[in-house]
Amino acid sequence: MTEDELAKFIKTLYYTYDRVLVPKDVKEYAQAWAPYVQEFPYEVAQQLLPNVCMGKEYPPRPWEIRVAIMNHTQKITPPPSPQEAWANYQQVMTAVANGTAVDFALHPVMVELLVALRATGLNNQFDAKRFEDLYKDKVNQWMRKTYWVGDKQ
């Protein structure tokens, strides 16, 4: 995306939310947004903008746009929410306890988490909080690897 296209994209985003964007600030916004979205084609960003904005009360942040574009263009499946992950974990542990196979694909973050837990049986509210904290840490690690800006770590 060129500098002009980036400025146009930011203006569109602000106009979408009926926000006033002072013309002299556009250059500074473009500089702040550039590391997140400038590597992507303008047309793709513009096409995905309504989907990113849908149901949001406030304008999306640059990294939200980056994640949406990468998910779309690279067919990335985001990790489940912590609550969905907890439900998946309980299904896996129930299947293990019953000696049955797990018949659904686990997200790579869930697989990492299961390895980290070493098949520890978690099952109560305190365990759910511990699980959620560890899961959020694994999701953050996955996001840094997946959506990294610039050269990969």
VOPAGU-2260 file (C-alpha; in pm, 1 decimal, decimal comma):
REM VOPAGU-2260
SITE   aa  ch    i         X         Y         Z
SITE  MET   A    0       0,0       0,0       0,0
SITE  THR   A    1     140,5     337,8     -93,9
SITE  GLU   A    2     149,6     632,7     146,0
SITE  ASP   A    3    -141,5     794,0     -39,0
SITE  GLU   A    4    -344,9     473,3     -24,5
SITE  LEU   A    5    -269,7     436,8     346,1
SITE  ALA   A    6    -387,4     793,1     410,2
SITE  LYS   A    7    -700,9     724,2     205,6
SITE  PHE   A    8    -762,8     402,0     401,0
SITE  ILE   A    9    -731,3     580,5     735,9
SITE  LYS   A   10    -969,7     853,5     619,2
SITE  THR   A   11   -1221,3     588,8     512,9
SITE  LEU   A   12   -1193,1     422,0     851,4
SITE  TYR   A   13   -1255,0     747,1    1035,0
SITE  TYR   A   14   -1542,9     846,2     807,4
SITE  THR   A   15   -1696,5     502,7     864,5
SITE  TYR   A   16   -1726,6     592,6    1232,6
SITE  ASP   A   17   -1838,3     948,6    1157,2
SITE  ARG   A   18   -1523,6    1078,7    1321,2
SITE  VAL   A   19   -1350,3    1401,7    1238,0
SITE  LEU   A   20    -996,1    1358,0    1114,9
SITE  VAL   A   21    -793,1    1676,5    1104,0
SITE  PRO   A   22    -610,4    1683,9     768,6
SITE  LYS   A   23    -277,3    1779,8     928,0
SITE  ASP   A   24    -294,8    1465,8    1148,1
SITE  VAL   A   25    -335,3    1222,0     859,2
SITE  LYS   A   26      41,0    1201,4     800,2
SITE  GLU   A   27     106,9    1118,7    1166,8
SITE  TYR   A   28    -169,2     856,4    1167,5
SITE  ALA   A   29     -24,3     706,2     850,0
SITE  GLN   A   30     320,1     683,6    1011,6
SITE  ALA   A   31     172,2     507,1    1312,8
SITE  TRP   A   32     -34,9     267,6    1101,7
SITE  ALA   A   33     230,7     192,2     837,6
SITE  PRO   A   34     415,8     -86,6    1024,8
SITE  TYR   A   35      88,7    -275,4    1070,4
SITE  VAL   A   36     -79,5    -254,2     731,9
SITE  GLN   A   37     144,6     -98,9     467,6
SITE  GLU   A   38     270,5    -436,6     341,8
SITE  PHE   A   39     -81,7    -535,3     230,7
SITE  PRO   A   40    -260,9    -432,5     -89,0
SITE  TYR   A   41    -494,4    -136,9     -46,2
SITE  GLU   A   42    -779,7    -320,5    -220,6
SITE  VAL   A   43    -767,9    -609,3      28,0
SITE  ALA   A   44    -764,4    -376,9     329,7
SITE  GLN   A   45   -1051,7    -174,6     186,8
SITE  GLN   A   46   -1250,5    -491,0     108,6
SITE  LEU   A   47   -1211,8    -629,3     461,6
SITE  LEU   A   48   -1278,7    -301,2     642,8
SITE  PRO   A   49   -1659,7    -347,4     669,6
SITE  ASN   A   50   -1610,6    -694,2     819,5
SITE  VAL   A   51   -1362,5    -565,6    1076,7
SITE  CYS   A   52   -1587,6    -272,3    1169,1
SITE  MET   A   53   -1910,4    -474,7    1187,2
SITE  GLY   A   54   -2059,3    -452,7    1535,4
SITE  LYS   A   55   -1776,6    -242,9    1677,2
SITE  GLU   A   56   -1863,7      75,0    1856,3
SITE  TYR   A   57   -1514,7     222,3    1820,0
SITE  PRO   A   58   -1271,0     224,9    1528,1
SITE  PRO   A   59   -1046,1     -80,2    1514,5
SITE  ARG   A   60    -682,9     -47,0    1608,4
SITE  PRO   A   61    -411,7     -98,2    1347,3
SITE  TRP   A   62    -319,7    -442,4    1479,6
SITE  GLU   A   63    -684,4    -554,5    1452,4
SITE  ILE   A   64    -680,0    -463,6    1084,4
SITE  ARG   A   65    -347,8    -649,5    1042,1
SITE  VAL   A   66    -484,8    -963,4    1207,8
SITE  ALA   A   67    -801,6    -954,4     995,5
SITE  ILE   A   68    -607,0    -914,7     672,0
SITE  MET   A   69    -362,2   -1191,9     759,9
SITE  ASN   A   70    -640,1   -1425,9     871,0
SITE  HIS   A   71    -818,2   -1367,9     540,4
SITE  THR   A   72    -523,0   -1378,6     302,3
SITE  GLN   A   73    -330,2   -1659,8     471,8
SITE  LYS   A   74    -633,2   -1863,4     584,6
SITE  ILE   A   75    -526,1   -1842,4     950,3
SITE  THR   A   76    -770,1   -1982,7    1202,9
SITE  PRO   A   77    -756,2   -1778,5    1523,1
SITE  PRO   A   78    -739,5   -1968,5    1851,4
SITE  PRO   A   79   -1062,9   -2032,3    2038,6
SITE  SER   A   80   -1168,0   -1801,7    2319,9
SITE  PRO   A   81   -1053,7   -1904,2    2669,3
SITE  GLN   A   82   -1405,0   -2033,4    2744,4
SITE  GLU   A   83   -1412,3   -2241,8    2425,0
SITE  ALA   A   84   -1063,1   -2370,1    2501,4
SITE  TRP   A   85   -1173,1   -2473,9    2852,6
SITE  ALA   A   86   -1471,1   -2660,4    2704,1
SITE  ASN   A   87   -1241,2   -2828,8    2449,7
SITE  TYR   A   88   -1001,1   -2923,3    2728,2
SITE  GLN   A   89   -1279,2   -3080,2    2929,3
SITE  GLN   A   90   -1393,6   -3277,8    2622,1
SITE  VAL   A   91   -1038,9   -3403,2    2566,0
SITE  MET   A   92    -997,0   -3504,1    2929,5
SITE  THR   A   93   -1336,5   -3679,2    2932,2
SITE  ALA   A   94   -1240,1   -3870,3    2619,3
SITE  VAL   A   95    -904,8   -3967,3    2772,2
SITE  ALA   A   96   -1073,3   -4081,2    3094,2
SITE  ASN   A   97   -1325,2   -4290,0    2896,5
SITE  GLY   A   98   -1062,4   -4431,6    2662,1
SITE  THR   A   99   -1231,5   -4285,4    2355,2
SITE  ALA   A  100   -1083,6   -4087,5    2070,6
SITE  VAL   A  101   -1114,5   -3711,0    2040,6
SITE  ASP   A  102   -1296,6   -3654,9    1712,0
SITE  PHE   A  103   -1224,8   -3286,0    1653,8
SITE  ALA   A  104    -916,5   -3097,0    1541,5
SITE  LEU   A  105    -740,1   -2896,9    1808,4
SITE  HIS   A  106    -591,6   -2556,8    1737,9
SITE  PRO   A  107    -208,9   -2553,4    1768,0
SITE  VAL   A  108    -239,7   -2332,3    2077,4
SITE  MET   A  109    -452,4   -2599,8    2244,2
SITE  VAL   A  110    -196,7   -2865,5    2155,9
SITE  GLU   A  111      82,2   -2653,1    2309,6
SITE  LEU   A  112    -128,4   -2601,8    2618,5
SITE  LEU   A  113    -199,2   -2973,4    2658,0
SITE  VAL   A  114     173,0   -3043,9    2631,3
SITE  ALA   A  115     244,1   -2776,0    2893,3
SITE  LEU   A  116     -17,4   -2922,0    3129,0
SITE  ARG   A  117     125,1   -3274,1    3083,3
SITE  ALA   A  118    -219,5   -3434,3    3100,9
SITE  THR   A  119    -292,6   -3281,6    3439,8
SITE  GLY   A  120    -660,0   -3325,0    3522,3
SITE  LEU   A  121    -809,6   -2982,1    3584,1
SITE  ASN   A  122   -1177,2   -2971,2    3668,8
SITE  ASN   A  123   -1290,7   -2700,4    3910,5
SITE  GLN   A  124   -1325,6   -2323,5    3916,4
SITE  PHE   A  125    -973,8   -2266,1    4052,5
SITE  ASP   A  126    -835,9   -2494,2    3784,3
SITE  ALA   A  127   -1032,7   -2306,4    3518,4
SITE  LYS   A  128    -863,9   -1980,3    3621,6
SITE  ARG   A  129    -520,5   -2145,0    3612,6
SITE  PHE   A  130    -604,3   -2292,8    3272,3
SITE  GLU   A  131    -723,7   -1955,1    3140,6
SITE  ASP   A  132    -406,2   -1776,8    3254,7
SITE  LEU   A  133    -181,7   -2037,3    3092,7
SITE  TYR   A  134    -398,0   -2038,9    2780,0
SITE  LYS   A  135    -379,8   -1659,8    2741,4
SITE  ASP   A  136      -1,5   -1681,6    2769,9
SITE  LYS   A  137       9,7   -1948,3    2496,1
SITE  VAL   A  138    -224,0   -1740,0    2274,6
SITE  ASN   A  139       0,8   -1434,8    2316,3
SITE  GLN   A  140     305,9   -1641,0    2217,3
SITE  TRP   A  141     119,6   -1777,8    1914,6
SITE  MET   A  142       3,8   -1428,2    1811,5
SITE  ARG   A  143     359,1   -1291,5    1830,9
SITE  LYS   A  144     482,0   -1574,1    1605,9
SITE  THR   A  145     186,8   -1553,4    1366,4
SITE  TYR   A  146     131,6   -1180,0    1325,9
SITE  TRP   A  147     483,8   -1049,1    1384,6
SITE  VAL   A  148     567,1    -721,6    1205,7
SITE  GLY   A  149     893,7    -720,4    1012,1
SITE  ASP   A  150    1146,9   -1001,7    1030,0
SITE  LYS   A  151    1030,0   -1306,8    1224,8
SITE  GLN   A  152    1173,0   -1345,8    1574,1
